[in-house]
Amino acid sequence: DSLTKERLNTYVVSASIENTSIQNLHDPVTITLQHIDQNTGNAAVHCVFWDFQKNDGLGGWNTSGCEIEYTDMNYTICFCNHLTHFGVLLDLSRTEIDITHDRILTLISYAGCGTSSLFLGITLVTYLALEKLRRDNPSKILLNLCAALLMLNMVFLSNSWLSSFNQPGLCITVAVLLHYFLLAAFTWMCLESVHFYLALVKVFNVYVPKYILKCCIAGWGIPAIVITIVLIINKDFYGNGSHSESNPFSNFCWVQENTVFYISVVAYVFLIFLTNAAMFITVLLQIHSVKSRTQKRSRFWKWSFLQDLKSAFCLMFLLGLSWGFIFFAWGAVRIFFLYLFSIFNTLQGFFIFVFHCLMKEEVVKQCRVHFCWGRFHLSNYS
């Protein structure tokens, strides 16, 4: 009955090893199933497994993580291999998606996170190696944001592999680290927006003693407080999900309890997103206001417009506004916004490198002085 409009057309195959739970295999088990009735009409075929958790424990067929390797009239080859895309970190509906989209989103996520990790590493090395670049407060905040994003990407990339060891303690540790660095990254994005507000709107009216120290305490301390509270309440809120619709994030260590997920992840991110969006609009209005007072409209207005556009894009990725795509990932447009979310946010580190290394004149100048040679080398200047 759980197949609704479909019917079972093969015998059921079951395999188990006594006193052992077999799951999260590195190489999936390939299962060849012969059709009871020939599929002469080339009807749609789905590979399923019996999920004991469905229908309030009564059980039911589930397609999560299972896909078709090959099918013809007489038989079908299946294997189950759960995939994980970046969207699971903030997927508000927390429900399964089609295996094809899951595979594509997973490829995008891993390619994007790998690319971002590389360029975040380059950005960190550049700013740490060149003392002149990290003298000011914005650079110090940027360094902390890059470190948080780099660790978030690294933990995400290694999550599925570490969860495959089937060690509950290891899985809880990985889930805690992923949760911590996600919140830390957002906290530093918020501190970026607050700094922009103080620097461009308040200007000389605000002086904060030991500014960077206080930023570090907030940026790394607030997420630690949230994680500590969750662990004190129940460490089992973190873990590796089971293959079921109620817990679809199998083979991935993350927050499993929905209430905890919505309070400690979604609510936290949403508040920071609203704060950053408000600061983003305020800062852009301030930049426009200053320019309109100091510059008259001239034949260079197109160049000025492009500069403003560049500033807007730079601010958008630095403040993490592209993470807002997830709040629109509902209903018919859910998959579309999951794609936008995965593409833009896994590449956030790459965009930070482009805007804050490649397109920043002072950074290019310092790199040419210290790292380049031949005609690319720039003689030292006073």
N, C-alpha and C positions, 0 to 999 in steps of 0.2 A: 504493500500500500504506500510505502514511503517514496516509491518511484513516481507516484502520481500518473503522469501521462506516458510513462515508459514501462517496459516489461523486461524481466530477466530472461536473457537468451543464452546463458551458458550455465554450466554447473558451477557451484560455489567452491572455491579452493581456499583452504585454510592451512597455515603452517605455524608451528610454535615450537619452542624449546623449553623443556620443563624447568620451572623455577627461574626463568630468565626473561627479561623484557627486551625484545629486539626492536630497536627504532633508531631513527637518525643515522642510517647507514651511509657511509661515504659513497658507495656505488649502489644504486637501487636494485632491488630484486626484480628480474624480468619474468613476467607471468604470461604464458600463452594459453588463451582460452578458446576452445572450439565452440562454434555456434551450434545450438540445438536445431534451430531453423536457419537455413541459408539466408543471408542478407542480400537477396536478389534486387531489391529496390534501392540499394545503397542508402539505407536509412541512417540517420545520425546515431553514432555509437559513443557511449561514455564509459570510462573505467571508474568503478566505485569500490568502496570498502565498507564493511559493516562497522558503524560507529556506535559503540555501546552507550554513549552519553546522550544521544539524541532522544527526542520525545520523552523527556523526563526520566531517562534511564531505561526506557523500553527498547531503545535501539532504533537504527534506521540507516539507510544507505547514504553515503557521503562521498562527494567527488573531490573534496579538498586535497590538493597536492598530488592527485593522481592524473595521469595523462596517457594518451594513446601513442604508442610507438609505431604501430602499423595495424591496419585492418583491411580485410577483403570479405568476400561472400562467406567464407568458411570459418575464419578464425580472427581473433584480435589479440595483439600483443600489448600488454599494459606495463607500466611501471609507475611507482609512487615516489615522488621526490619533491618535498615541500620547498617553495621558494620564498624569499623575503625581500620586499622592496622598502625603500626609505620611508614611504608613506605610512607604514605601520606605527612609526613613532608618534604620529599625531592623527591617525585615521579615526575620526570622530564616531563613525558608525560601527567600527570594529567588526565588520562582517566580511565574509569571503568574497573574492572577485574571481572572474573567469580566469582559467589557467593560462590562456594565451596572453591576456593583459598582465597577469602576474609575472610571467616569464619576461615579457618586454620591460616591464617596470623594474624588475630585478636587475636586468642587464644595464638599464639606464642608471639605476642606483649605484651599482658596483663600479661602473665606468666613471660616473660623476664623482663618487666619493674618493676613488683612487686618484683621479685628476686633481681634485681639490686638495687632497693630502699632500701631493707632490708640490703644488704651488704654495700652499700654506707653509710648508717646510722651507721653500725658497724665500718666502717673505720674511719668516722668522730669522733665518740665517743672515739675510741682507741687513735687517734692522739691528740684529745683535752684533754683527761684525763691524758695522759702521757707526761709531760712537756719536757722530754728529747728527745722525738721523733719529736717535732715540732720546735726545735731550729734552724735547718738549713733552707735555702731558698727553696730547693726542696720540703721539707715537707709542707711548707707554701703554695707553689704553688699547690701542690697536694690537700691540704685542700680546696682551692678555687675551683679547678676543680670538686672535689667531691660534693661540695655544689651546683654548677651550674647544674651538672648532676642529682643530687637528686631532685632539684626543677623542672627540665625538665621532669623527669619521673613522679613526683607527679601531675604536671599540665596536662600531657598527659593522665594519668589514670583517672583523674576527669573530663576531657574535655567533653566527651559525656553526662555524668550525668548533668553537669552544663548547657550544651546547651539545655537540655530537658526542662528547665524552660521557654524557649521562651522569654527571656529578652534580647533585643538587646544590652543594655549597659553592662550587665553581660557577654554576648558572646564576645563583643569587648574587654573587660578587659581580659578574659581568652585567647583570641587569641593573644593579645599584650604580656601577660606574657609568653605564649608558645614560641612566636617569640623571645622575649628577652632572655630567658634562653637557647634557642637553640644557638643563636649567642654568648651568654656569654660562654657557654660550649666550643664552637669552638675557641673563642678568648683565653681561658685559655689553650686549647690544643696547640695553636700556641705559647703562652708564655712558655709552657713546652719545646717545640722544640727549641726555642731561648735560653732558659736557658741551655739545654744540649749542644748546640753549643758553648756558651760562656764558659761553664765549661770544656768541653772535647776537643774542638778544639782551642779556643783562650787561654784557661787556665789562666795564670797570667797576660795577656796583657790588660785585661779589668777590670776596677773598676767602678761600677755605684753607686753613693751615693743614699741612701734611695731607694734601689732597689725594695723591696717588695711593698712599697707605690706606686711607679711608675707602677709596675705590676698591682696593684689593680685598679689604675685609668684607665689604659688601658683595663684591663680585664672586668671591670664592666661599664666603661664609654663609650667605643666605641660602644657597642651594644645599649646603651641608646640613643646615638646620632642618630643611624640609625632608631630606633623606633620613636624617636621624629620627625624626618624628615617625615616619612611615615604618622604619625598622623596629622602633620601640613598640609600636602598636602590634605589628605582626610581620616578621621577616618573610613569611610565606606569601605575602602580596606580590613578591617577585618570584619569577620562576620560568620554567619552560612549559608552554601551553600544550594541551592534548589535541589530538586530531578531532576536533568537534566544532560545530557551528558556534557554540557558546564560548569557545576558547580557540579561535582560529590561528593564533600565532605560534603554531607548533614549530619545533626546530629553531626557536628564536627566544632568547632570554630577555624578558621585558616585564613591565607591570601587568599582572594577570587580572587583578581585581578591578572591575569597571569603575566602581565608586572612587577608589584611590586614583585611578588613571584620570578621571575627569576633574578631580580636585587638585591633585599634585602636579599634573602635567598640563591638561587643557586650560584650566582656570588660570594657572600661573602664566602660561604662554599668552593667553588671551589678554590678560591685564597688561603685560609688557607690550604686546602688539598694539593695543589702544594707546598706551603712553607714547610709544615710538611714532605711531601715525600722527598723533597730535603735535609732537615735537617736530616731525618732518615737515608738516604743513606750516608751522610757526617759523621754522628756520628758513624755508623757501620764501615765505612772504617777507621776512626780514632782509634776505639777500636781494630780492626784487626791489624792496623799498629803498635800500641803500644805493643800489645801482640807478634807480630812477631819479634820486636826488643828486647824484654825482655825475651822471652821464645824460646828455641829451640824445634824442633819437638821431642817428646818423646813418651813413651808408654802410656802416659795419654792424647794423642791427642783427643781420643773419648770423654773423660770427658770435655775437653776444648771446643770441638765442641758443645756439649750439652749445656754448659754454654752460649756460643754465641747464640745458638738457643733460649734459654730461654730469653736472653737479647733482642733479636730481637722481640719475641712475646710480651714481656713486653712493649717495646717501641711502637710497632704497635698499641696496644690497648690504651696506654696512650696518644698517639698522634692522635688517632681517624682515623687511616688509613683505618680501616674496613668500614668507611662511604663511601669510594670510590666505593663500590659495586654498589651504586645507579647510578653512571655515566655509568654503563654498562647495566642498566635495560631498554633495548630497544628491540623492535621487538620480534623475536622468543624466545630470552633468557630472556625476561623481568621478567617473573614469577620466573624463577630460581634465578636471582640476587635479586629479592625482598625477596625471602626466606632467602638467605645468609645475606642480609642487616638486615632483622628483627631479625634473630637469633643472629648474632654477636653484633649488636649495642644495642639491648635491654639488652644484657648481659654484656655490657661494664663495668658497676659498679661491677658486680661479678668478672670479670677478674682483675679489679684494686685491689679488695680485695685479690684475690689469690696471685697476684704478689707483692703487696706492704704491705701485712700483713702476710699471711701464709708463704710466701717464703722469707721474709726479716728477716735475722737473728737477727738484732737489735730489731725489733718489737716483735718477738717471745720471745726474752730474757726479754724485759721489761714487756711483758704480764705475763710471768711466775713469775717475781719478784713481781708484784703488784696484779694480779688477781687470780693466781692459789694457790692451797693449796695441802697438802699431798705430795706425791712423784712427783707431777708436779711442785711444788713450787721450785723456784730457789733462794737460799740465795743471799742477796744483795752483790754486788761486787764493788770494787773501780774502 
